[in-house]
Amino acid sequence: MTAVGTARGGITVLNAIGTGIGGAVGIDLPVVAWASWGSGRSWSNYMDIPGRIVEAVSRVTGVQEEYHVRVHSCIPPSRGLKSSSALVNSMIEAVLRLKGVNPDPITVARLGVEASRIAGITVTGAYDDSLASKMPGVFITNNYTLEVIATHRVPRARVVILVPGRENPITSVDPGAFKAYKDLYMRAYKLAVEGKWLEAIPLNSLATLRATGLEDLWAPLEEVLTLPSTWSAGVSGKGPALFAITSRPADVEDLWRRHGDLVITEIAGG
C-alpha cells in the first residue's frame, strides 16, 4: 500500500525571526510525498531526507512501524521558499494516510510545526509557512503560540521568482541580527494585519536583507518595484530568493534574467 501527501511552497510577507510574528502566502510549487510500509531509505529528488526529519515525522504521527518515503519537490531548496515546511507537511500527510487517517490541513500544519521544531529545521516554528503550504490565503501568525492573528484572501496573480545560485541554509541564520530590526518588522506587521500585505512585503524585505547581509539584492528588487505591472516584490524567508507579484511576468523576466535562474508560478488559490 502507498499513501500520498501534498503541500506547496510559499513566499514571505513577514519574516518571523525578529519578532515571532510571521506572514506567508502559498504559491503553486507542489511537493508530493509517497509513503509505504517497509524498510529502506527515504529520499527526495534533491537529497536523502535527513534521519532527524524522518524521526520527527514518526514521533508526531505516532508511527512505530518501519516505513519509507519518496518525495518529489518543485521548490528550490535552501532559498527561503518554504521547502522545509512543504517537505515535512507532505510527509506527515502521507504517513497519516498510510495509517488510515485522513487529516485536515490545520492538523497537518500544526503537526508540521512540531516536527520541524523536533528536527531543528526552524527558528520560530514557521506556523505561517506551514499553513500557507496547505491552504490558500495570507496567514499572519504568532509562531511561538500557534495563534492565527489575521488571514486575508488573495487574488490570482502571477509570481516570478529569482533563484540565485547560492544557498542560505537555516544553520547560517543569526536570530540576533533579525531582532536588531524589530522596529522595521513591526511597521511591516501593522500594514499586513490591516490587509495591506502587498505594501508590507518591501518593508519586510528591507529589514531581512540588512539582517542577512544580502543588501546587494535590494537593487534588483528596486528595479521591479518601479514597474507599473508589479503589485509587490520582496525577499522570501531568509533569502536569497526574490519574488515579484505581477500582472506581466515578461516585464520582470526582462529585468531579472541576468541575475539568476527564474521560476514562473502563481499565488495558490482555493
Wavefront OBJ file of the C-alpha trace (Angstrom):
o trace
v 0.000 0.000 0.000
v 1.198 3.504 -0.845
v -0.299 6.718 0.555
v 0.137 10.216 -0.844
v 0.566 13.599 0.827
v 0.858 17.016 -0.786
v 1.993 20.514 0.102
v 3.396 23.529 -1.741
v 5.924 26.298 -1.477
v 5.316 29.838 -0.354
v 6.602 33.390 -0.251
v 7.100 35.668 2.719
v 5.009 38.613 3.794
v 6.605 38.889 7.262
v 9.799 37.215 8.423
v 9.165 35.953 11.961
v 12.736 35.589 13.197
v 12.942 39.141 14.547
v 9.569 39.279 16.296
v 7.973 35.819 16.370
v 5.198 37.105 14.100
v 5.248 35.707 10.583
v 3.261 36.051 7.403
v 3.213 33.865 4.313
v 1.187 33.019 1.237
v 1.315 29.806 -0.773
v 2.452 29.529 -4.371
v 1.939 26.777 -6.917
v 5.235 24.939 -6.496
v 3.995 21.480 -5.469
v 5.570 18.851 -3.264
v 4.289 15.268 -3.317
v 5.227 12.524 -0.839
v 4.576 8.788 -1.223
v 4.775 6.654 1.937
v 4.699 2.861 2.178
v 5.397 0.269 4.849
v 8.785 -1.404 4.936
v 12.426 -0.548 5.422
v 14.522 1.470 3.008
v 15.937 4.933 2.607
v 13.719 7.976 2.485
v 14.669 10.364 -0.267
v 13.605 13.348 -2.312
v 14.623 14.422 -5.796
v 17.192 16.726 -4.156
v 18.748 14.533 -1.462
v 18.317 11.768 1.065
v 15.848 13.036 3.638
v 17.801 13.559 6.885
v 17.123 10.923 9.522
v 16.180 13.570 12.082
v 13.280 14.662 9.853
v 12.031 11.105 9.369
v 12.289 10.524 13.127
v 10.425 13.757 13.882
v 7.617 12.833 11.471
v 7.393 9.396 13.098
v 7.066 10.987 16.541
v 4.312 13.455 15.685
v 2.313 10.892 13.704
v 2.742 8.182 16.332
v 4.119 5.647 13.856
v 6.419 2.987 15.321
v 6.493 0.625 12.336
v 9.147 0.927 9.649
v 8.183 2.906 6.557
v 9.935 4.756 3.796
v 9.054 7.934 1.938
v 9.792 9.230 -1.535
v 9.306 12.944 -2.152
v 9.248 14.979 -5.324
v 9.602 18.722 -4.810
v 9.377 21.569 -7.303
v 10.764 24.038 -4.732
v 14.425 25.067 -4.995
v 15.848 24.122 -1.558
v 17.543 26.424 0.979
v 16.378 29.583 -0.807
v 13.637 30.744 1.585
v 10.707 29.358 -0.433
v 9.282 27.198 2.405
v 10.785 23.965 1.119
v 11.242 22.572 4.642
v 7.640 23.195 5.711
v 6.335 21.686 2.487
v 8.621 18.654 2.799
v 7.585 17.926 6.383
v 3.874 18.532 5.796
v 3.689 16.348 2.707
v 5.440 13.551 4.620
v 3.128 13.908 7.626
v 0.022 13.762 5.456
v 1.311 10.715 3.566
v 2.251 8.837 6.747
v -1.053 9.603 8.455
v -2.936 8.399 5.395
v -0.795 5.274 5.427
v -2.167 4.718 8.940
v -5.717 5.132 7.643
v -6.154 8.687 8.947
v -7.341 11.485 6.632
v -6.119 14.651 8.410
v -7.455 18.158 7.867
v -4.980 20.844 6.706
v -4.795 22.656 10.048
v -3.905 19.432 11.849
v -1.146 18.771 9.314
v 0.134 22.337 9.682
v 0.298 22.156 13.488
v 1.989 18.755 13.419
v 4.392 20.150 10.845
v 5.468 22.887 13.250
v 6.002 20.311 15.993
v 8.047 18.056 13.709
v 10.139 20.955 12.397
v 10.976 22.014 15.942
v 11.943 18.459 16.909
v 14.136 18.167 13.811
v 15.767 21.545 14.409
v 14.968 22.919 10.966
v 13.130 26.069 12.072
v 13.940 29.074 14.248
v 10.400 30.110 15.220
v 8.238 27.133 14.253
v 7.103 28.772 10.983
v 3.379 28.277 11.582
v 2.641 30.842 8.858
v 4.688 28.867 6.342
v 3.096 25.618 7.453
v -0.450 26.926 6.987
v 0.400 28.532 3.635
v 1.802 25.210 2.418
v -1.629 23.603 2.861
v -4.287 26.308 2.393
v -4.947 29.383 0.233
v -4.697 32.887 1.662
v -2.295 35.123 3.539
v -1.631 33.892 7.077
v -0.329 36.227 9.785
v 0.617 34.176 12.844
v 2.336 34.201 16.196
v 4.731 31.369 15.578
v 5.520 30.771 19.232
v 1.908 30.401 20.432
v 0.494 28.990 17.147
v -2.096 31.766 17.076
v -3.552 32.944 13.766
v -3.625 36.731 14.110
v -5.185 37.513 10.716
v -5.959 35.925 7.379
v -6.557 37.647 4.059
v -7.954 36.397 0.804
v -5.604 36.552 -2.140
v -6.168 37.367 -5.799
v -4.990 35.093 -8.547
v -1.710 36.610 -9.657
v 1.467 35.511 -11.379
v 4.700 35.287 -9.413
v 8.208 35.487 -10.841
v 10.903 34.028 -8.592
v 14.583 34.838 -8.937
v 16.679 31.909 -7.671
v 20.316 32.906 -7.131
v 22.926 30.180 -7.383
v 23.914 30.477 -3.716
v 22.020 28.758 -0.916
v 21.252 30.145 2.543
v 20.647 27.187 4.884
v 18.926 27.591 8.256
v 22.218 26.870 10.020
v 23.605 30.168 8.709
v 20.897 32.279 10.369
v 21.783 34.597 13.267
v 18.481 35.391 15.058
v 20.088 38.327 16.850
v 20.713 40.102 13.543
v 16.987 39.942 12.737
v 15.967 41.194 16.180
v 18.074 44.307 15.593
v 15.476 45.361 13.003
v 12.414 44.707 15.159
v 11.040 48.217 14.596
v 11.065 47.789 10.818
v 9.428 44.368 11.101
v 6.713 45.756 13.359
v 5.965 48.545 10.875
v 5.523 45.871 8.201
v 3.353 43.840 10.597
v 0.971 46.755 11.180
v 0.457 47.087 7.427
v -0.030 43.350 6.928
v -2.527 42.886 9.736
v -4.637 45.732 8.279
v -4.789 43.874 4.968
v -2.087 45.959 3.276
v 0.102 42.895 2.897
v 1.388 43.839 -0.541
v 2.720 47.085 0.936
v 4.270 45.225 3.868
v 6.430 42.988 1.665
v 9.084 45.554 0.558
v 9.430 46.924 4.103
v 9.875 43.422 5.498
v 12.409 42.723 2.752
v 14.480 45.788 3.568
v 14.840 44.558 7.167
v 15.642 40.990 6.092
v 18.272 41.962 3.529
v 20.008 44.068 6.155
v 19.786 41.292 8.760
v 21.246 38.686 6.410
v 23.900 40.875 4.823
v 22.292 40.428 1.407
v 21.908 44.154 0.704
v 23.191 43.616 -2.839
v 19.810 42.034 -3.645
v 17.971 45.299 -2.976
v 18.984 46.655 -6.398
v 17.081 44.008 -8.433
v 14.107 44.473 -6.091
v 14.102 48.207 -6.721
v 14.205 47.531 -10.451
v 10.967 45.560 -10.486
v 9.205 47.706 -7.878
v 9.363 50.607 -10.329
v 7.402 48.652 -12.949
v 3.706 49.643 -13.233
v 2.827 45.950 -13.626
v 4.422 44.957 -10.288
v 1.981 44.568 -7.407
v 4.739 43.909 -4.884
v 8.194 42.353 -4.638
v 10.463 41.123 -1.903
v 12.838 38.549 -0.490
v 11.330 35.266 0.648
v 12.163 33.841 4.052
v 15.825 34.263 4.918
v 16.610 34.523 1.195
v 18.277 34.630 -1.130
v 15.276 34.000 -3.435
v 13.451 37.120 -4.593
v 9.893 37.244 -5.891
v 7.676 39.673 -7.758
v 3.883 39.520 -7.809
v 2.953 40.916 -11.184
v 0.335 41.241 -13.884
v 3.034 40.991 -16.580
v 5.671 38.339 -15.839
v 7.562 39.145 -19.029
v 8.406 42.627 -17.718
v 10.064 41.127 -14.645
v 11.807 38.417 -16.666
v 13.446 41.052 -18.838
v 14.993 42.723 -15.786
v 15.912 39.664 -13.742
v 17.158 37.217 -16.341
v 20.776 38.341 -15.892
v 20.694 37.838 -12.110
v 19.981 34.094 -11.938
v 17.515 31.351 -12.734
v 13.837 32.253 -12.949
v 10.750 30.285 -11.944
v 7.309 31.426 -13.096
v 4.339 30.375 -10.985
v 1.280 31.936 -9.352
v -0.297 32.547 -5.986
v -2.086 29.430 -4.804
v -5.861 29.633 -4.972
v -8.553 27.573 -3.335
l 1 2 3 4 5 6 7 8 9 10 11 12 13 14 15 16 17 18 19 20 21 22 23 24 25 26 27 28 29 30 31 32 33 34 35 36 37 38 39 40 41 42 43 44 45 46 47 48 49 50 51 52 53 54 55 56 57 58 59 60 61 62 63 64 65 66 67 68 69 70 71 72 73 74 75 76 77 78 79 80 81 82 83 84 85 86 87 88 89 90 91 92 93 94 95 96 97 98 99 100 101 102 103 104 105 106 107 108 109 110 111 112 113 114 115 116 117 118 119 120 121 122 123 124 125 126 127 128 129 130 131 132 133 134 135 136 137 138 139 140 141 142 143 144 145 146 147 148 149 150 151 152 153 154 155 156 157 158 159 160 161 162 163 164 165 166 167 168 169 170 171 172 173 174 175 176 177 178 179 180 181 182 183 184 185 186 187 188 189 190 191 192 193 194 195 196 197 198 199 200 201 202 203 204 205 206 207 208 209 210 211 212 213 214 215 216 217 218 219 220 221 222 223 224 225 226 227 228 229 230 231 232 233 234 235 236 237 238 239 240 241 242 243 244 245 246 247 248 249 250 251 252 253 254 255 256 257 258 259 260 261 262 263 264 265 266 267 268 269 270
